[in-house]
Amino acid sequence: MSAANLAASRRPYASGLALATAGAIAFSGKAIIVKLAYRYDVDAVTLIMYRMLFALPMFVALAWWAGRGKPPLTARDWRVAGVLGFFGYYLASFLDFAGLQYVTASLERLMLYLNPTLVLLLSWAIQRKPITVRQLGAMAVSYVGVALVFGHEASLDSPDAALGAALVLASALSYALYLVISAHEVQRLGAMRLTGVATSVACVLCIAQFVLLRPLAAADVAPPVLWLSLLNAVVCTVAPILMVMAAIERIGAPLAAQTGMVGPLATIAMGVLLLCEPFTGWTVVGTIFVLAGVWMLARAR
């Protein structure tokens, strides 16, 4: 192979890694922005409404663009998209936002990174897929890491840490259920189209939730909340979805997922620098355990 051909073959690989890394870092910024917004006396219902309100036009555009030249969605497709949108992007997002009121961004990101282990457990419970001894060992390593960080955080005068951790874990479980259910539908409808439709449904649900649970006066928030919500919608929601999907096309899902390990590290770094969250040996050891466990799980598969 000539030098020119070799360079050309490496270009998609390098761009794929760059996109996967940028997407993981952008995703990790979501928790930081949410924690910053909570400083302006806003609640989870209002905050997620603004995030999804700003994201809705972009997700509708994504669904339209991905569906060009394809058959229209059937009634069954809409029902499936509604279920997936509810579990994967509405319920998971709301529980995550609610949990961030009580735990640090670092613990939240580590708990969400347990997602592959939850997918494995749900696949066993729903589809009766066997779990090997190596996979069980990898899961144990990951959960030990989260337990170390949570135990330390709960000891730092954080009476609601258990509630926050339960909400974030429920969020991760809801998203894992979405991944298990959507596996077949992604192949049938395409990842981009299904994501666009499901997230659009979730946006509508989040807006409807605000209308039902809050007076319209609650939408009068501090200007920084609006700017942070817009940043969250564009940089930490829509953009990383597109970047990760583009990365998967170039380098494949397994490598893109492994590159996602940079996400928890980015969250911890931004939490320390922007939120002044504590950075202790417990955080370091727990993070190493979680990342090692997820890496071992990927190898075991």
N, C-alpha and C positions, 0 to 999 in steps of 0.2 A: 504494500500500500504506500502511495506517495505521501510526502509530508503534507501536501495540500488536502488530500483525501482524509488523512488521519486527523488533521485539525478540524475538518468539516464534521467528521463523525463525533468528535469530542464536544463540539459546540452545543448540541441539544442536551448532552449529559450535564455539562457545566451549567447551562441555563436552567435545567430541571432542578439541580441541587440548589441553585440560587433562589428559585421560585419557592421550593419547599421550605427552605430556611426562612425566607422573608414571610411566607404565609404562617409558619409556626410562631414567629416573633409577633406578627400582627395579631394573631389569635390571642396570644398571651397578654397583649395590652388591654384586652377587654376588662379584666378584673381590676386593673389599675385605674382605668377611666371610671368604672362604677364606684370604686372606693373614693375617688376624688369628688364625684358628683354627690355622694352621700354627705359630704361636708356642708352642703347647701340646703339641708333640711328638706330633702325630697325622699319619698318612699319608693319601694320596689315597683309598685303598680304604675306609678306615674313615670318612673325612669324607663321602664321597659317599653311603655307606650311610646315615648318619644323616640327611643332607639328604633322601634319597628315602624313608626310613622315615617321616619326619614329613609328607612331601608326599603319600604314597600315599593316605591316606583322603580327602584333598581332591580328588585327581584321579579316584578312583573315584566320588565324589559328582558331580563334573563330568560324567563319562561317563554316569552314570545320569540326571542332570537333562537333559542334551542329547539323550538317547535316548528320553525320554518320548513315548509316542504314535507311535513310529516302529517299523518292522519290526525284529525281532531281527537281530543281526549273523550273517551266514553264515560258514561255515568259511573261505571266501576272504577275507572281511572281517577275520577274526582273523589270518589269515596276513599280509595286507597291513599290519595294525596292528602285528604283531610285527616285521616288517621295518623299518617306519618308526620304531617305538619303539627298535629296536636302533641304527639309524644316527643318528636325529635327537635322541634324548634320553639314551640310555645311552652309546654310544661317544663322541659329541660332548662330553657332560658329563664323562666320565671323563678323556678326553684333555686337556680344558681344565683340570680340577682338577690333573692331573699336571703340566701345563706351568706352572701358577702357582707351583710350587715353585721355579722357576728364573728367571722373568722378572718384571718389575714389572707391576702391575695396568694401568698406562697402556699399555704395549706390548701386553699381552694384549687389551685392549679395541680398540685400533686394528687389530690383526690380525683380530679377529672381525668388525670393521666392513667388512672386505674381502669379506664374504659375497656381496654382489650380483655382484662380479666373478667369483667362483668359480661361482656359479649360471650366469652367462653362458658360462663356459668349459665347464662340464659339459653345458649345453644344446647347445653346439656339438659336443662330443665324442659325446654319446649320441643326441641328436635331430637332429643336423646342421643346427641353426639357424645362419644366417650371422651373422658379427660384422662390423660396419661399421668404417670407419676412425675415426670419431668415438668409437665405443665402445673401440677399441684405445687411442686417445689418453687417454681417461678412465682406463682401467685402468692405463696407464703412469704417470700422475700419482699414483694411489693407491699403487702399489707403490714408487715413489720415496720417498713419504712414510714408509712403513713401513721401508724400507731405511735412511733417515736416522736414525730413532729406534733401530732395532735396532743399527746400526753404532755409535752413541754408547754404547748400553747395553753392548754387547759389549766396548767399550774400558775400561769402568769395573770392571776386575777381576771380571768375571762369566764364569768359564770354562764354565759350563753354559748360557749364554744361547742358544747355538745349539740345544741340545737342547730347551730350553723353548719356543723359537720354533717348532721343528719340530712339537712336540706340539700347540701352540695352532693352528698352521696346519692340521694334520691334523684337529683338532676342527672348525675352520671348514669344511673340505672335507667332512667327514662330515655336518654340518648342511646344507650346500649340496646334497648328494646327497639328503638327506631332502626338501628343498624341491622339487627337480626331480621326484622320484618321486611326491610327494604332491599335485601340482597337480591331477591328475584326480580323485584320491580325495577331496580336500576338497570338490569340487563335488558328488560323489555322496553322501558321508556327512555333510557339514557340518563346518565347521571346529572347532566346540566339541566335537562328539562324537568326531571323529577324534583331536583333541588329548588329550581325556580318556582314551581307550582306549590310545593310543600311549604317553602318559606313564605310565600305570599299568603297562604292560608294562615300560617302562624302569625303573620303581621296583623291580619284582620282580627284574629282572636285576641291578641294583646290590646289592640285599640278598643275592641268591644268590651274587654274586661275593665278597662279604665272607665268607659262610659257607664257601665253597670254599677261599678263599685265606688266611684268617686264623683263628687260634684264637678261641674265644668270649671269652677273657680280653682280647683286643684291644679289645672293646667298652667296657672300663672306661677311660673317658677323663675328663679334667678337666671339671668342671661347666661352665666357660665354653664348651667345645666344644659341649655339648648346647644351650645357649642360642643360640649363634651358628648352629648348624645349624637350629634351629627358626626363627630369624629369616630365615635363608637360604631355607628351604622356603616360608614364608608370604609374606614381604615381597618377596623377590627371585626367586621361582619362580612360585608360583601367582597371586599378586595381579597382577603385571605382564602375565601371559598374558591374564587376564580384562580388564584395563584396555585393552590394545592391541586386543583383539578388539572391545570395546565402542567404542573410538575409530574403528576401521575402519568399523563400522556407521554412524557419524555423519559422518565426513569422508572416507571412502574410503581404500583401501590406499596409493596414492601419497603423499598428504599425510601420512598416519600414518608412513610410512617416512621421509619427509624430516624430520619432527619428531624422529625417532629420532637425528638428528645431535647432539642434546643429550647422548646417552649417553656417548660418548667424553670429552666435556668434563667431565661429572659425575664420571666415573671418575678422570680426571687430578686434578681438584680434591680429591676425597676421598682419593686416593692421597697427595697432598702433605700434606693436613691430618691424616689419621688414621694413615698409614703412614710419614710423613716421607720419601716417595720424592723423588728429585731432580727439580727442575723447571728445565729449561734451555732455551736458545734452540733446541736441536735438537728438543726435544719440541714446542715451539710450531710450528716450521716444518714438522716431520713431520706434526703433526695437521692443520695447514692444508692440506697436500698431500692427505692421505687424505680429509678432508671434501670438498675441492674435486673430487677425482676421482670420488667417489661421487655428488656432486651433478651433475657433468658426465655421468656414466653414466645417471642418471635422466633428464636432459634429452635425451640421445642416443636413448633409447628412445621 
